[in-house]
Amino acid sequence: MKYKKWTLAEKLEILSSGDAIGVVESCRKYGVSSGTFYNWKKKHDSQGEAGLKITYDTKSKELKQAEEENRILRKLLSDKDIELEVQRSLLKKKFGTSDPRKI
């Protein structure tokens, strides 16, 4: 089930209609559970509008790009390490040593 992401304006509208027409009717009208309504109300009462702002997408676009670059670079580095290990094992089989300077 996909959850609806409410905007700040929608949350404020729901809270104000809860005061005007009642919590139960407001929750039915907007399709919000009463638990969610009271959580929003508690946050709004303690922190104001800042408490209702969306906080789940805190990573910036630049940070996401940097993480993707790091993932790609780590994969390339691990591939290079595997390739070097294979070369060392082939040298060891062929010449009896894995150190190319001893050949």
Helices and strands as residue ranges (DSSP letters): H 8-21, H 23-30, H 34-47, G 48-52, H 61-95, G 100-102
